[in-house]
Structures are given as structure tokens and as C-alpha cells.
Amino acid sequence: MTPPEAHTYAAQTPLLVADARALDALLAELDVHPAHDVALDTEADSFHHYFEKVCLLQLARSGKAWLVDPLAGLDLAPLFAALSTRRLLLHGADYDLRLLSRGHGFTPRALFDTMLAAQLLGEKEIGLAALLSSRLGVTLDKSSQRADWSRRPLSPTLVSYAASDVLHLHELVALLEADLIAKGRLAWHAEECARLLAQDFAPAPDDPETDWRVKGSNAISPKERAFLRELWLVRDERARALDVPPFRVLHNEALLAVCRRAAGGELRLAELFPRALPPPFAARLREALEKAAAMPPASWPPPRRGELVRPEPALEKAVNRLKTRRDAVARGLGLDPGVLASRAALVEIARAELAARRALPPADLVAATGISRWKADLLAETPQG
């Protein structure tokens, strides 16, 4: 339901919540209208730290924004309890939900994702800045996107930037929600938001067989990959120790260049790394180079390969038929075809129908592939039942 505060208003100065008194005041404000939607965004520090964390929570309602500082040592459990009772408004919620789940064990009860809404309305540009510009005539200054949000105090520029991402979300949601209702797509959006909330947000486990395979690793030789694997491990070790992103220790492009030269026989650190290196780091790099150089060819890592793909003419024919149908349906709805179904989803549907030796009705498509029900209703060739 569109909240009563979703209208044009004069924004107030953002309030920084960095102590217990300010947090209590925020909780009291939220308690005044416990059923109203709250706009939410987060800022993190992945561009500056190895161990990513939430550095700021931006909340907004009725033209007022609060910037909650998770790094101030506050007990945020009461805040998350208050937020868990209402619908939250976010843009591109997936990243924020992962951060909040992993860092604070919080998952909302309900949400409205404006990016998903824009996709389901067939918008060509779905970024928040583009939507606010086209829908509300609001211009966002995105110059602080890569700021280090872990640094304190926050500058006035960062405070203004952080608040701008949430202050207009109620108005944007009201417009998008009205359009979804007019097009009969509000239920689609609700289903996609529910699926988003039902995701497993736990981080993927470490995989020593693939974690080191940076972009471009398949294009180098097996011997070069042996050096890459050992040097990547040392780079990752140092990045962890310094709590900085690995690229700040050594860019992937530079790492690949070092591996090529090392595989060609150049093992002198002074030649491979033109800048002076801290002695402990230099020692670990030297060990890695020596280990890779001594490795027998049988131990050199092969290129990354997916499962062996055998030609399946019947499957490909079924996928192409589904693609033709998907494209026609998407065109009629004014949607990007990928929003309706990715190629991977089409392959899953084709496999399920080939296994069943018949076109599956929507309910069976959902059960067999996990696709959204509204997508199954549009893609199924047999009547609902």
C-alpha cells in the first residue's frame, strides 16, 4: 500500500545517529507511525577494505533522513526490530540485503525494490539516478560513490550524498506502484520481491581450485597459471593482513604480467616488481616464485573448464522455440526479454519439458524449474491448471 507520506515535500537536514540518545530519538520517531514504509540504503567500504562491512545506514520517512552509524558501537538490535515490522523501500536491494544479513543478521519482512519495478515496467534505464531524473526531475550527485565510508567524521558532502539516495524513494515508489497497478503487474513485482527476500545470503565457501582464477587466467599457459596460483595466494594473504582490497596490493593485470615473465625464467624480485617491497612481503613472494618454478608440469593447473558440453540437437531446438516465444511475449509487454527469462532459465524449461515429453502447465514449470509463477504463466504453452 502506498504510504500517506508518499508525496512531494521539502527535505530536512539529515540527522546523524551516532550515540544512544540519537538512536532513542530515531526509534521514537519510527514508533509514531509503526505501519509506514521506511526508505533504506547502505554504504559499505569494499573499495577500501578486504573485510567488507556496512558503514552507514540511511533511513528516510516524511521528508526526514537519518544516517545511522554502525561503527559507533551502538546496539542496533532495537532498530532492526523496529524495521522488521514494516515494508522497506530500496533500490537494487540484493546487495544491501546481503550486507545486512551477513553483518547484522537482518532480513526485512517485506520490501519494495524500485529497480525491480522499473524492469517490470520496461524502463530502459533502471539506475536510481536515471529514474529520479526521469520521474521526479531530481538530479543525484554520484561523485562520492567510491568514498571510504569507514572514515570518520563524515564530511558534509558525504552526508548530503548519503541522504539523497533515500529522501525521494517514497515519491518514486508511489509513481512506480501506480504504474504497476495500471499495467496489472503489481503481483509480479510482489513475487519477485518475495523471492529476493527468500534467498540464501550466506557467502559462498572458499574454493581453492577456482578462487585464484582471475580474469584472463584461461588465456595464459599452464606454467604461467602455476605462478599465478602461488602469487595470488600471497597477494590475498597480504590483503587480508592489511585489510585492503587485493587490487590495492597488486592489480590483476600486473599480476598476470609478472606470471608471464616468471614463467619465462625471470625470478628476480627487483626485475619483476620495480617498486621496493616490504621485506616480509618480498620474502613470501620469493617463496611463491620458487615453489612455482620447482613445480613439475603434471602439477600445473589446467584452464578452467565447465562440464563437458555434448551437442544436444533436441534441447537446442526446444530452447530456440522457447526463445522465440519468450521474445514475442516480451515484445508484446514492452519488456527486456532477459527480464522474462534468461537463456539459463529457457534451458531449464526445455530440459523439463523434454523429460516430461510434453509442454508443461505453469504449476509444473514452477515445480520443475523454480521459475517465478508469473513468468511460467506467460511462457507456458498449455493452459493454467
C-alpha positions in Angstrom: 0.0 0.0 0.0 1.3 3.5 -0.8 2.1 5.2 2.5 0.4 8.5 3.3 3.7 10.3 3.4 4.5 9.5 -0.3 4.1 12.9 -1.7 6.3 15.9 -2.6 7.8 17.5 0.4 10.7 19.8 1.5 13.6 17.6 2.7 15.0 18.4 6.1 18.7 18.3 7.1 19.8 14.6 7.6 20.2 13.6 11.3 23.4 11.7 12.2 22.6 8.8 14.6 25.9 8.0 16.4 25.0 7.8 20.0 22.4 6.2 22.2 20.4 9.4 22.7 20.1 9.9 18.9 19.2 6.3 18.4 16.4 6.5 21.0 15.1 9.6 19.3 15.0 7.8 16.0 13.2 4.8 17.5 10.6 7.2 19.0 10.1 8.8 15.6 9.6 5.4 13.9 7.2 4.4 16.6 4.8 7.3 15.9 3.7 5.6 12.6 4.7 1.9 13.0 3.0 0.8 9.8 4.5 3.4 7.5 7.1 2.4 4.9 10.7 3.3 5.5 13.2 4.0 2.8 16.6 2.3 3.3 20.0 2.3 1.8 23.5 1.3 2.9 27.0 2.4 2.3 29.9 -0.1 2.6 33.7 0.0 2.2 34.6 -2.8 -0.2 36.6 -0.4 -2.4 38.9 0.3 0.5 38.9 -2.8 2.8 39.3 -6.5 2.4 36.7 -7.3 5.0 33.6 -5.5 3.7 31.2 -4.1 6.3 28.2 -1.8 6.5 29.5 1.7 7.3 26.3 3.7 7.2 22.5 3.0 7.2 20.4 5.7 5.5 16.7 5.8 6.5 14.0 8.2 5.4 10.4 8.9 6.0 8.2 12.0 5.6 11.0 14.1 4.1 13.3 13.4 7.1 16.5 11.3 6.7 18.6 9.7 9.4 22.1 8.4 8.9 22.8 5.6 11.4 26.5 4.9 12.1 27.0 1.2 12.7 30.7 1.9 13.5 29.8 4.0 16.6 29.4 1.0 18.9 25.6 1.2 19.1 23.3 -1.7 19.9 21.3 -1.7 16.7 19.1 -4.6 17.6 16.2 -2.4 18.6 16.4 -0.5 15.3 16.4 -3.7 13.3 13.5 -5.0 15.4 11.6 -1.8 14.5 12.4 -2.1 10.8 11.4 -5.8 10.7 7.7 -4.8 11.2 7.3 -2.7 8.1 7.9 -2.6 4.4 11.3 -1.2 3.4 11.8 0.7 0.2 15.2 0.0 -1.5 16.7 0.3 -5.0 18.6 -2.7 -6.2 18.1 -4.4 -2.8 20.1 -7.5 -3.4 23.5 -6.0 -2.4 22.1 -4.2 0.7 20.2 -7.4 1.8 23.4 -9.4 1.6 25.4 -6.8 3.7 22.7 -6.6 6.3 22.2 -10.3 6.6 25.9 -11.2 6.8 26.9 -8.3 9.0 23.8 -7.9 11.3 21.7 -11.0 10.8 18.8 -8.8 9.5 16.4 -9.6 6.7 13.3 -7.4 6.2 9.7 -8.8 6.4 8.7 -7.0 3.2 10.3 -4.7 0.7 9.6 -2.7 -2.5 12.5 -2.7 -4.8 12.4 0.2 -7.2 14.9 -1.3 -9.6 12.8 -4.5 -10.0 9.7 -2.3 -10.5 11.5 -0.4 -13.3 12.5 -3.6 -15.0 8.9 -4.9 -14.9 7.6 -1.6 -16.4 10.0 -1.9 -19.3 12.2 1.1 -18.3 15.3 1.4 -20.5 17.4 2.9 -17.7 16.9 1.4 -14.3 19.5 3.1 -12.2 18.3 5.2 -9.3 19.8 8.4 -10.7 18.1 7.8 -14.1 14.7 7.0 -12.5 14.8 10.0 -10.2 15.7 12.3 -13.1 13.0 11.0 -15.5 10.2 10.5 -12.9 10.8 13.4 -10.5 13.3 15.7 -12.1 15.7 15.1 -9.3 19.5 15.1 -10.1 21.7 13.0 -7.9 25.4 13.8 -7.4 27.1 10.4 -7.7 30.7 11.8 -7.3 31.1 10.2 -3.9 30.3 6.6 -4.9 33.8 5.4 -4.2 34.3 7.3 -1.0 35.8 5.5 2.0 32.6 5.3 4.2 34.6 3.8 7.1 36.4 7.1 7.7 35.1 9.5 10.4 34.0 12.2 10.7 31.7 12.2 7.6 32.1 15.3 5.5 29.1 17.5 4.7 29.4 16.3 1.1 29.1 12.6 2.1 26.2 13.4 4.5 24.3 15.1 1.7 25.2 12.3 -0.8 24.1 9.5 1.5 20.7 11.2 2.3 19.9 11.8 -1.3 19.7 8.1 -2.1 16.7 7.7 0.3 14.9 11.0 0.5 13.0 10.6 -2.7 12.3 6.9 -2.6 8.7 7.3 -1.2 7.7 9.5 -4.1 9.4 7.2 -6.6 7.7 4.2 -5.2 4.3 5.9 -5.4 4.7 6.5 -9.1 6.1 3.1 -9.9 3.5 1.3 -7.8 0.7 3.2 -9.6 2.2 2.2 -13.0 2.5 -1.5 -11.9 -1.2 -1.4 -10.9 -2.2 0.2 -14.1 -0.4 -2.5 -16.1 -1.6 -5.3 -13.9 1.9 -6.2 -12.9 1.9 -5.4 -9.1 1.6 -9.1 -8.3 4.6 -9.8 -10.5 6.6 -7.3 -8.5 5.4 -8.7 -5.2 6.5 -12.2 -6.2 10.0 -11.0 -7.3 10.5 -9.1 -4.0 9.4 -12.2 -2.0 11.9 -14.4 -4.0 14.6 -11.8 -3.3 13.9 -12.0 0.5 13.9 -15.8 0.4 17.5 -16.0 -1.0 20.3 -17.6 0.9 22.6 -14.7 1.7 25.4 -16.8 3.2 28.7 -16.1 1.5 30.0 -18.8 -0.9 32.6 -21.1 0.7 36.2 -20.7 -0.2 37.2 -22.8 -3.3 40.9 -23.2 -3.6 40.5 -24.7 -7.0 38.9 -21.6 -8.5 39.3 -18.6 -6.2 42.7 -17.6 -7.7 41.5 -17.7 -11.3 41.3 -14.0 -12.2 40.0 -12.7 -15.5 42.5 -13.7 -18.2 43.8 -16.8 -16.4 42.4 -19.2 -19.1 44.3 -17.4 -21.8 47.8 -17.9 -20.3 49.9 -21.1 -20.4 49.7 -23.9 -17.7 53.1 -22.9 -16.4 52.1 -19.3 -16.1 49.0 -20.4 -14.2 51.2 -22.2 -11.8 52.9 -18.9 -10.9 49.6 -17.1 -10.9 48.1 -19.5 -8.3 51.1 -19.2 -5.9 51.4 -15.4 -6.3 47.6 -14.9 -5.9 47.7 -16.7 -2.6 50.5 -14.4 -1.3 48.6 -11.3 -2.6 45.5 -12.5 -0.8 47.4 -13.2 2.3 48.8 -9.7 2.4 45.5 -8.1 1.5 43.9 -9.8 4.5 46.7 -8.8 6.8 46.4 -5.1 5.7 42.6 -5.2 5.4 42.7 -3.7 1.9 41.2 -5.0 -1.3 43.6 -7.3 -3.2 43.8 -4.8 -6.2 45.4 -2.3 -3.8 48.3 -4.8 -3.2 48.7 -5.7 -6.9 46.3 -5.3 -9.8 45.2 -8.4 -11.7 46.8 -7.1 -14.9 50.2 -6.6 -13.2 49.9 -10.0 -11.5 49.4 -11.7 -14.9 52.3 -9.7 -16.4 54.6 -10.9 -13.5 53.4 -14.5 -14.1 54.3 -14.4 -17.8 57.8 -13.1 -17.1 58.4 -15.5 -14.2 57.3 -18.5 -16.4 59.8 -17.3 -18.9 62.6 -17.6 -16.4 62.8 -14.2 -14.7 62.7 -14.8 -10.9 64.5 -11.7 -9.6 62.1 -9.7 -7.5 63.8 -6.4 -8.4 63.0 -7.1 -12.1 59.5 -8.4 -11.6 58.5 -5.7 -9.1 60.0 -2.3 -9.9 58.9 -0.7 -6.6 60.6 -1.6 -3.3 58.7 -4.2 -1.3 58.4 -4.6 2.5 60.8 -7.4 3.5 58.2 -9.9 4.8 56.1 -9.5 1.6 59.2 -9.8 -0.6 60.1 -13.0 1.3 56.7 -14.5 0.7 56.7 -13.6 -3.0 60.2 -15.2 -3.4 58.9 -18.4 -1.8 55.9 -18.4 -4.1 58.1 -17.9 -7.2 60.5 -20.7 -6.1 57.6 -23.1 -5.4 56.0 -22.5 -8.8 59.4 -22.8 -10.6 60.0 -26.1 -9.0 56.6 -27.5 -9.8 56.5 -30.4 -12.3 54.4 -29.9 -15.5 52.0 -32.5 -14.2 51.1 -30.2 -11.3 50.5 -27.1 -13.5 46.8 -26.1 -13.2 44.7 -26.7 -16.3 42.4 -24.0 -17.7 39.1 -23.6 -16.1 36.5 -25.7 -17.9 32.9 -26.2 -17.4 31.2 -29.5 -17.7 31.8 -31.2 -21.0 29.0 -30.0 -23.3 27.9 -32.5 -25.8 25.7 -31.5 -28.7 22.0 -31.9 -27.9 20.1 -31.1 -31.0 16.7 -31.7 -29.5 17.5 -29.5 -26.5 18.8 -26.7 -28.7 15.7 -26.9 -30.9 13.5 -26.7 -27.8 15.4 -23.7 -26.4 15.2 -21.9 -29.7 11.5 -22.5 -29.8 11.1 -21.2 -26.3 13.3 -18.2 -27.1 11.1 -17.3 -30.0 8.1 -17.5 -27.7 9.8 -15.5 -24.9 10.9 -12.8 -27.3 7.4 -12.4 -28.8 5.8 -12.3 -25.3 8.4 -9.8 -24.0 7.9 -7.6 -27.1 4.2 -7.5 -26.6 4.7 -6.5 -23.0 7.4 -4.0 -23.7 9.9 -5.9 -21.5 13.5 -6.7 -22.0 13.5 -10.5 -22.9 16.0 -11.2 -20.2 13.6 -9.9 -17.5 11.1 -12.5 -18.6 13.6 -15.4 -18.8 17.4 -15.7 -19.1 18.9 -18.3 -21.5 19.7 -20.5 -18.5 16.0 -20.4 -17.5 15.0 -21.4 -21.0 17.4 -24.3 -20.9 15.9 -25.5 -17.6 12.4 -25.2 -19.0 13.4 -27.1 -22.2 15.0 -29.9 -20.2 12.0 -30.3 -18.0 9.6 -30.4 -21.0 11.8 -32.9 -22.9 11.9 -35.1 -19.8 8.1 -34.9 -19.4 7.7 -35.4 -23.2 5.0 -32.7 -23.2 4.5 -29.0 -22.7 4.2 -28.3 -19.0 1.4 -26.2 -17.5 2.5 -23.3 -15.3 2.4 -25.1 -11.9 4.5 -27.9 -13.3 7.0 -25.5 -14.7 7.4 -23.8 -11.4 7.9 -27.1 -9.6 10.4 -28.4 -12.2 12.5 -25.3 -12.6 11.8 -22.9 -9.7 10.8 -20.1 -12.2 8.5 -17.4 -10.9 4.8 -18.2 -11.3 4.0 -15.1 -13.3 6.8 -16.0 -15.7 5.5 -19.5 -16.0 2.0 -18.2 -16.7 3.4 -16.2 -19.6 5.8 -18.8 -21.0 3.7 -21.9 -20.7 2.1 -23.3 -23.9 -0.6 -25.1 -22.0 -3.5 -23.6 -20.1 -3.1 -23.0 -16.4 -4.1 -26.0 -14.3 
